[in-house]
Amino acid sequence: MTAVFQTVLQMSVAGSYVILLVLVARFMLRKAPKLLSYILWFAVLFRLLCPLSFETPYSLLPELGRGNLQAAVVGTQTIVQPPLDSAPEPSTPAGGTAGGTEGGTTGGITADEDRVAAGSAATGTAGTMPVIAAAATLSSAERWQTVAGYVWLGGMSVMLAGGLVSAIRLNRKLKGARHQSGNIYEWGGAKTPFVFGLLKPRIIMPAGLGEHERGYIIRHEQVHISRLDHMVKLAAFAALCLHWFNPLIWLAVRLMDEDMEKSCDEAVIRKLGSGIKKDYSASLLSLSTGRTFTGRTPLAFGENSTKGRIKNILNYRKPSFWAVTSAAALVIITVAVAGLTGNMRSQKLTEADYAKQYIADQIAGIENGVSGAVIVDSEMTVFEQAGRVEGLLPEPLELWRLEYRLEPDDLSKLPLAGGMNAVDGKITEDSSRGKPLLVFAYEGDTPRYEGVIWSAEYDLGTPAGRETALQVFLERKGMLEHETYSGNHAIAKFVMSDGTSAHLLLSQPTVQGDSGIWVVERWKDGNGYEYYETPDTSLPSAEYFAGLQAAADQGQQAAELLDPAQAAAAFVQDELGWNLTREQIELQIPATSADFTISPVSELLGYVSGITLTEPGFKFDNAEWLTEDEEPARLRRLGIDPERDMPGGFYVLNKLAIKDPLELSDEAEFNIMDGASPKAVSRAEFIERLDIMSDSGMLCTVTTQDGKVIRIAERYLP
C-alpha cells in the first residue's frame, strides 16, 4: 500500500507541475480557439493517470527527486518469511562446505541445482574497510506513510462508491425517458441537457424545449459524443479519485470542463455559421435560468459556466491561418514536453537508499506472510563498506555490510526456527547464512545494486576471499563466464578414496604457455558439487599469483607449478589430504571451461539390493576387485593367499559389508550378462535377475553422475 501511495504522490506532484505549465500556456492561448486549450489538458490527464514518461535530458518539469525506489532497485529480493534469509541468492549446498582443509578456501555448487557456497578455511588479515556507520530510523516516516496511504485509499473508495451509486440511480431513473430519435431521449426529470453512457452514450433532453432550442443543443451534444468527450470526462473522474487530496487537480478538471464546453460551442458555430451566435446564446441563457444539472455521475455530464460560454460565443471570430498554426505549435510543444517527457534521473540513488529498500522488503516479506505479524518499528544499526574488488567486471565492485533491527507487534507470532534470529524482542539480520552484504557495481561514483550475499557462506576476511565470493555471485547471475581465469585450461581427472571420480580445473592466472604457472581454480566431486579454491594469502589473488610467477621465472619456485599434472597432484595432497601420484591422474589438455561443466562420471564395484519398480533408492555394498598383481604386502595384511584364494586370477574383496543408499536417475540403464556378453534389459528384467542371484549376490558395476546412478551392469565373473 505504501509503495502504491508513493507512486500516486509522485504522479500528483508531476501532474501539478504540468497543470501550472498548462495554465501559463492557456493564458497565452486566450484568444485562440478553445479547442487548443482543451487539448492541453490531455497532457495533465496523462501525467495524473500514467506513472510512466519518456525520459529526456531536458524537460520543462523540475527534477522530482529519486522517484520510486522500489522500481529503481532492480533485482532486490523480497524475503518471504520464514525464514528471513530465503532470498534467491547463493545458497549452501546440501551437505555444507565439504573438502576444505588447511590452506585454501573452498565452496560447493551442484551442477543440477546451481547451488553455490564458499567455505571459510583461509587465513590472513581482514580486508574490511570501515567507512560509514549509518543509523537510520525508518519507523516514524514509514508509519505516517502507511497511515496516509490508508486515508488516501479511503477517500478514493468513497469517491468511487459515490460515483458508482449515482450512476446506478440515474440509470434507473432514465428507464422512464421517452425515446425521440436515434440516441436522443426526453426525460421530465432533466433540468438541463446532458449526455449519459459510455459505450452507447445517449443525449438526454429536458421536456418542454422548443424546436429552435433543441436544434442547437442536440448539435452541441453530438459534437461531444463525436469527440469522445464522455470518455474524457470518465478519465477526469478517475484522476479526481486518485488525486482527491490535491486541490490543483480539482481546479484543473473545472477549467478543462470550461474549455471542453467552449470548444464544443465553437465547433457548432463553425459548422452552422456566425449568424447563429445570438440565437445560440439566447438558447443557452434560457436553459440556464433556474436550472441546475442533476446528472452528476462519472457517466453523465451537462452544461455549465453559461455566462462564460455566452461571452465566448459572442466574441468568437474565426482566427487566421497563422494564428491557428502558431497556437497549435505551442500546444504540441507543451503537451509533448510537459506532459509526455520527464527529466532523466540526475540525482542518483545512494547505497543507503538501497539498504533502506532492502529492509523495507524484509518488512513486507514478514507482514505478507502467514504469521499475521506487523512490524511496528525498524532501525538500521550498521551500514558500512566491507571491501572493494576490482577486475572482475569493467566496473569496480563493493560489499556493504548491513545490520538492522525489526520490532514486531508480537514476536511469538513468528517462528524463529529456520534462520531468523531475535535479540531483546527484535528481529535481527542474523540468520543461518550469516549477515547480508549488499553488492554494488559503480559507474563512476554511481552505485548500481546487484544483489546480496551472506557472510557465513564465504570467507570475506581477505581480498582473495572477497574475490571468490563475488566470482561465485556473478557467475550465478550470468554476469561472468564459468571460469576464474581466462586463457589456457587443463582438466585433471582422478579417483578419490571413496571410489568416485573428481575433476580439477587448472588455469594459468598470469603467463600463458610453457613458462606460466598452473593453479587449481575450482574442482568437482563425484556428486557434481563444485568447489572454488581461494589462495591462502592476505593479498589480492592477482598480486599473489604474480609473486609466484616471478619466483618461478627466477627458479625459486617448485617446478611442480609449471606442470599441470604435478600441480594437480600437489593440490590433492595439500588440500584434500591424500597422496596421489602423477600416474594416477588423467590429464585433459588443452581443455575449456565448458568441458569442466560436464560432471565427473564414477564407476563403483559392489553388490546391489533392494531395487523396486517404483522407488528410486536401493542399497549398495561396495567391493574391490583384486588381482595377483596387487602388492603382496597388502594381500598378506588382508589374509589373502593368491594360490588359494585366486584360482581364477582375481578376488572380490568385500571387507566392510556396509550397504550405502544410492538413488537411481529416471533414465537409468540396466545390463545383465547373457553368457559372456552384456545385454541391455528393462528395470523389471534386472529385478528378476537380482532375485535369481539373491543367495550368492550379483556383482555389479554402478555408474554415477551428479549423485545419481545412471547405469547398473552385472559384472562378468570368469
VENSUL-V761017 format. One line per field, one symbol per residue. phi: phi as a letter, one per 30 degrees, with the letter a starting at -180 (. if undefined). A space follows every 50 residues. Layout:
BEGIN
phi->???
END
This chain:
BEGIN
phi->.dddddddddddddddddedddddddddcdcdededdddeddddddddcc dcacdbdbaddddcididdeddddjddcdcdccdccddcecddejiccid bdjdcbbcbcddchcbabdbcdckddcdcdcbcccbccdddddddddddd dedddddddddddddddddddddddddcdcahccbcbddddbdacbkcdb dccccddjdddddedddddedddedddiddddddddddddddcddcdddd ddddddedddddddeddddddcjddceddddddddddddicbdccdbdcb abcbhdddddddddcdbdddeddddddddddddddddddccbdddccddc eddddddddddddddddddddidbdcabbdcbbbdckbbbjdcecdbbcb dbbabbcddbdddcdddjkdbbbhibdcddadcjcdbdcbcbciccdbdc lbbbddcbdcdbedddddeddddddddicbddadbdjdbbcccacddcjd cbbcccbcdbccjdcddcbdcabbcdcidcbcccddaccdeddddddddd dddciccededccdddddddddddccjbdbddddccccbdbbdddddddd ccbcclccaidbdcdddacbcdbbccbdddeeddddddicceddcbdcib bccbdchccddbbdddcecbbbdciccdbdbdddddddddddcdddicdb cccbahibdcabbdddce
END
